[in-house]
Amino acid sequence: MRIIFMGTPDFAVPALQALLKAGHEIVAVYSQPPRAAGRGMALRKSPVHQVAEAAGLTVLTPERLKDPVDQKRFREFEADAAVVVAYGIILPEPVLDATRLGIFNIHASLLPRWRGAAPINRAIMAGDAETGAAIMRVTEGLDAGPVCLVERVEIGPDMTAGELHDTLSPLGAEAMVKALAALEDGSLDCRAQDDEAATYAPKLDNKEARIDWRLPASDVHDRIRGLSPYPGAWFEIELSGKRERIKVLSAMLAEGQGVPGTLLDDHLTIACSEGAVRLIRIQRAGKKPMSVQAFLNGVTLKSGTVLD
């Protein structure tokens, strides 16, 4: 089929590659405009933009799609369908109606659970045992369109958001290829969501990233996992007479009890309101990620120390 692909970050790249491999004609790729990044703040093309360009595809990067000129150009591609994966731009009604068979999205959750911007993070932060990749027909509502196909995946007890991201990205790509094959032969069955069962996954707020040791250990552990590697849950500690922020990239539940925020041993096991967590991998401000053992080789933190 003639497909318009719309995506921006790494998460969307496997879907574009899978559609090309499946033999679809990608008539155009839409991605967000290049953004300033790095120390020199040079303009950097998105991962999807780079892959599409390398494949010789037409790439368009409008800031928005509200301009009638952009909408007219979209229609002129005469696409059978469009595929949206983490594009990051809201599609107006003229665009939604501009393909022959509709626009389809890969959403990283078991819709209607976790509609919104951060479904991977929110699923882990809530302690969900499973999630998935849903293929949804795009409508004007926020991730509220009919669901056409779902692939489920278990969330491991120590799995981080980064690991789940890397699992769901190719899974969603495979699901989209299946969905388009069914769409092409007329067998795709898309069913309305139960709006009353919907939960929402708002964009992550930096205020959520500070660890509160007064929560139960399971909640602290889920927050660390759900915010790793970005933006990263963090706490502060005094090192060499200065307060320093420590980002926690991985941890595990541990035995122990004490005043919340107290170091229970010499291995960064920290008491919570119920139980404890043991830190495994951390990152100091301005430094590269490191193991806790490597961190403790350079600092002295005694059992009984109370964190913020």
C-alpha positions as CSV (number, residue, x, y, z in Angstrom):
1,M,0.0,0.0,0.0
2,R,0.9,3.7,-0.3
3,I,1.8,4.7,3.2
4,I,2.7,8.0,4.9
5,F,4.8,7.5,7.9
6,M,4.8,9.9,10.8
7,G,7.3,9.6,13.7
8,T,10.2,11.2,15.5
9,P,12.2,9.4,18.2
10,D,14.2,6.1,18.3
11,F,11.0,4.3,19.4
12,A,9.5,4.9,15.9
13,V,12.5,3.7,13.8
14,P,11.7,-0.1,13.9
15,A,8.2,0.5,12.6
16,L,9.5,2.5,9.6
17,Q,12.0,-0.2,8.9
18,A,9.4,-3.0,9.2
19,L,7.0,-1.3,6.8
20,L,9.8,-0.9,4.2
21,K,10.8,-4.6,4.7
22,A,7.1,-5.6,4.3
23,G,7.1,-4.0,0.8
24,H,4.9,-1.0,1.5
25,E,5.6,2.1,-0.6
26,I,6.5,4.9,1.9
27,V,5.4,8.0,-0.1
28,A,6.4,10.4,2.5
29,V,7.9,10.6,6.1
30,Y,6.8,13.3,8.5
31,S,9.0,14.1,11.5
32,Q,9.5,16.9,13.9
33,P,11.9,19.6,12.8
34,P,15.6,19.4,13.6
35,R,16.3,20.7,17.2
36,A,19.4,22.2,18.8
37,A,21.2,19.6,20.8
38,G,24.7,18.8,22.2
39,R,27.3,21.1,23.6
40,G,27.5,23.2,20.4
41,M,23.7,23.3,20.2
42,A,23.8,22.4,16.5
43,L,20.6,21.5,14.8
44,R,20.1,17.7,14.9
45,K,17.7,15.7,12.8
46,S,15.4,13.3,14.6
47,P,16.2,9.5,14.5
48,V,13.3,8.9,12.1
49,H,14.5,11.8,9.8
50,Q,18.0,10.3,9.6
51,V,16.8,6.8,8.8
52,A,14.3,7.9,6.3
53,E,16.8,10.2,4.5
54,A,19.3,7.3,4.4
55,A,16.7,5.2,2.7
56,G,16.1,7.9,0.1
57,L,12.6,8.8,1.3
58,T,10.9,12.2,1.1
59,V,11.0,13.8,4.5
60,L,8.9,16.7,5.6
61,T,9.3,18.6,9.0
62,P,6.4,21.1,9.5
63,E,6.2,22.7,12.9
64,R,2.5,21.9,12.9
65,L,-0.1,20.6,10.4
66,K,-2.6,23.4,10.8
67,D,-1.5,25.3,7.7
68,P,-3.8,24.6,4.7
69,V,-0.8,24.4,2.4
70,D,0.7,21.6,4.5
71,Q,-2.7,19.8,4.7
72,K,-3.1,20.1,0.9
73,R,0.3,18.6,0.3
74,F,-0.5,15.7,2.7
75,R,-3.7,14.9,0.7
76,E,-1.8,15.1,-2.6
77,F,0.3,12.1,-1.7
78,E,-2.9,10.1,-2.2
79,A,-1.9,7.6,0.5
80,D,-3.9,4.5,1.3
81,A,-3.2,4.9,5.0
82,A,-0.8,6.7,7.4
83,V,1.1,5.2,10.3
84,V,1.8,7.4,13.4
85,V,4.5,6.4,16.0
86,A,5.4,8.9,18.6
87,Y,5.2,11.8,16.1
88,G,4.6,14.4,18.8
89,I,2.3,16.6,16.8
90,I,-1.5,16.7,17.1
91,L,-3.2,15.8,13.8
92,P,-6.1,18.1,12.8
93,E,-9.3,16.8,11.3
94,P,-8.4,17.6,7.6
95,V,-5.3,15.4,8.0
96,L,-7.3,12.6,9.7
97,D,-9.6,12.5,6.7
98,A,-6.9,12.7,4.0
99,T,-6.1,9.0,3.4
100,R,-8.2,6.3,1.8
101,L,-8.3,3.9,4.7
102,G,-7.4,5.9,7.8
103,I,-4.5,6.7,10.1
104,F,-3.2,4.1,12.5
105,N,-1.1,4.6,15.6
106,I,1.2,2.3,17.7
107,H,0.5,3.1,21.4
108,A,2.7,1.6,24.1
109,S,0.0,0.4,26.4
110,L,-3.0,-1.9,26.8
111,L,-5.6,0.7,25.8
112,P,-7.7,2.2,27.3
113,R,-5.2,2.0,30.2
114,W,-2.5,4.7,30.0
115,R,-3.7,7.0,27.3
116,G,-1.4,9.9,26.9
117,A,2.3,10.9,26.6
118,A,4.1,8.6,29.0
119,P,2.5,5.2,29.0
120,I,5.7,3.2,29.4
121,N,6.8,5.1,32.5
122,R,3.4,5.2,34.1
123,A,2.8,1.5,33.7
124,I,6.0,0.7,35.7
125,M,5.5,3.5,38.2
126,A,2.1,2.1,39.0
127,G,3.5,-1.4,39.5
128,D,1.6,-3.0,36.5
129,A,2.5,-6.6,35.8
130,E,1.9,-6.4,32.1
131,T,1.5,-3.9,29.3
132,G,1.7,-4.1,25.5
133,A,1.6,-2.4,22.1
134,A,-1.8,-1.5,20.8
135,I,-2.6,-0.6,17.2
136,M,-5.3,2.1,17.2
137,R,-7.2,3.9,14.5
138,V,-6.5,7.6,15.2
139,T,-9.5,9.9,16.0
140,E,-9.7,13.4,17.4
141,G,-9.8,12.2,21.0
142,L,-6.6,11.6,23.1
143,D,-5.7,8.0,22.2
144,A,-9.4,7.2,22.2
145,G,-9.8,5.6,18.8
146,P,-10.9,2.0,18.2
147,V,-8.3,-0.6,19.0
148,C,-7.5,-3.0,16.1
149,L,-4.8,-5.3,17.4
150,V,-2.9,-5.8,20.8
151,E,0.3,-7.5,21.6
152,R,0.9,-8.1,25.3
153,V,4.2,-8.3,27.3
154,E,5.1,-9.0,30.9
155,I,6.8,-6.3,32.9
156,G,9.6,-8.0,34.9
157,P,9.9,-7.1,38.6
158,D,13.1,-5.1,38.1
159,M,12.5,-4.0,34.5
160,T,13.2,-0.3,33.8
161,A,11.4,2.1,31.5
162,G,14.3,2.0,29.1
163,E,14.2,-1.8,28.9
164,L,10.5,-1.8,28.4
165,H,10.8,0.8,25.7
166,D,13.3,-1.4,23.9
167,T,10.9,-4.4,24.1
168,L,7.8,-2.6,23.0
169,S,9.4,-0.7,20.0
170,P,10.0,-3.8,17.8
171,L,6.8,-5.5,19.2
172,G,4.7,-2.5,18.0
173,A,6.5,-2.6,14.6
174,E,5.5,-6.2,14.1
175,A,2.0,-5.5,15.2
176,M,1.6,-2.7,12.7
177,V,2.8,-4.9,9.9
178,K,0.1,-7.4,10.8
179,A,-2.5,-4.8,11.1
180,L,-1.8,-3.3,7.7
181,A,-1.9,-6.7,6.1
182,A,-5.4,-7.2,7.6
183,L,-6.4,-3.7,6.6
184,E,-5.3,-4.5,3.0
185,D,-7.4,-7.7,2.8
186,G,-10.4,-6.2,4.6
187,S,-10.2,-8.3,7.8
188,L,-8.9,-5.7,10.3
189,D,-11.4,-5.6,13.2
190,C,-11.2,-2.3,15.2
191,R,-13.3,-2.1,18.3
192,A,-14.3,0.9,20.4
193,Q,-12.5,1.4,23.7
194,D,-14.3,1.5,27.0
195,D,-13.9,5.1,28.0
196,E,-15.0,4.5,31.5
197,A,-12.0,2.2,32.0
198,A,-9.5,4.7,30.7
199,T,-6.6,5.8,32.8
200,Y,-4.2,8.6,31.7
201,A,-0.4,8.8,31.5
202,P,0.5,12.5,31.7
203,K,3.9,13.8,30.6
204,L,6.6,13.3,33.3
205,D,7.1,16.2,35.7
206,N,10.6,16.8,37.1
207,K,9.0,17.2,40.5
208,E,8.1,13.5,40.5
209,A,11.7,12.5,40.1
210,R,12.9,13.3,43.7
211,I,12.8,10.1,45.8
212,D,10.6,10.2,48.9
213,W,12.0,7.5,51.3
214,R,8.8,7.9,53.4
215,L,7.0,5.8,50.8
216,P,6.9,2.0,51.0
217,A,9.9,0.3,49.3
218,S,7.8,-1.2,46.5
219,D,6.6,2.3,45.6
220,V,10.2,3.7,45.7
221,H,11.4,0.8,43.6
222,D,8.7,1.3,41.0
223,R,9.4,5.0,40.7
224,I,13.1,4.4,40.2
225,R,12.4,1.8,37.5
226,G,9.7,3.9,35.8
227,L,12.0,7.0,35.6
228,S,15.1,5.1,34.4
229,P,17.1,6.2,32.4
230,Y,15.2,9.4,31.9
231,P,14.7,11.7,33.7
232,G,16.0,9.5,36.5
233,A,14.8,9.4,40.1
234,W,17.2,11.2,42.4
235,F,18.1,12.0,46.0
236,E,20.6,14.4,47.6
237,I,23.5,13.5,49.9
238,E,26.3,15.5,51.5
239,L,29.7,14.5,50.1
240,S,32.9,16.4,51.0
241,G,30.9,19.1,52.7
242,K,28.7,19.7,49.7
243,R,25.2,18.7,48.8
244,E,25.2,16.5,45.7
245,R,22.4,15.1,43.6
246,I,22.6,11.3,42.9
247,K,20.5,9.8,40.1
248,V,19.4,6.2,40.6
249,L,19.3,4.1,37.4
250,S,18.5,0.7,38.9
251,A,17.7,-0.8,42.3
252,M,16.2,-3.9,43.9
253,L,13.9,-4.5,46.9
254,A,15.8,-5.5,50.0
255,E,15.2,-6.6,53.6
256,G,15.6,-4.2,56.4
257,Q,13.8,-1.6,58.4
258,G,14.6,1.8,59.9
259,V,13.9,5.5,59.8
260,P,13.1,6.3,56.2
261,G,16.2,7.5,54.3
262,T,18.7,5.7,56.6
263,L,21.6,3.7,55.2
264,L,21.2,0.2,56.6
265,D,24.6,-1.1,55.5
266,D,27.8,-0.2,53.6
267,H,26.2,-1.1,50.2
268,L,23.6,1.6,49.8
269,T,20.6,-0.3,51.2
270,I,18.2,2.5,52.2
271,A,15.3,2.2,54.6
272,C,11.8,3.2,53.4
273,S,8.6,3.5,55.4
274,E,8.1,-0.3,54.8
275,G,11.1,-2.4,53.8
276,A,14.1,-1.1,52.0
277,V,15.7,-0.8,48.5
278,R,19.3,-1.5,47.6
279,L,20.8,0.7,44.9
280,I,22.6,-1.0,42.1
281,R,23.5,1.6,39.5
282,I,23.7,5.4,40.0
283,Q,25.0,8.5,38.3
284,R,26.6,11.5,40.0
285,A,26.0,15.0,38.7
286,G,28.1,15.6,35.6
287,K,29.5,12.0,35.7
288,K,28.9,8.9,33.7
289,P,26.6,6.1,35.1
290,M,28.5,3.7,37.4
291,S,27.9,0.7,39.7
292,V,27.3,1.4,43.3
293,Q,30.5,-0.5,44.1
294,A,32.5,1.8,41.9
295,F,30.8,4.8,43.6
296,L,31.6,3.5,47.1
297,N,35.2,3.0,46.1
298,G,35.6,6.7,46.0
299,V,33.4,7.9,48.9
300,T,32.8,6.9,52.5
301,L,29.2,6.4,53.6
302,K,28.7,4.8,56.9
303,S,25.7,2.7,58.0
304,G,23.3,4.9,60.0
305,T,23.8,7.9,57.7
306,V,20.4,9.6,57.1
307,L,19.7,11.0,53.6
308,D,17.6,14.0,52.9
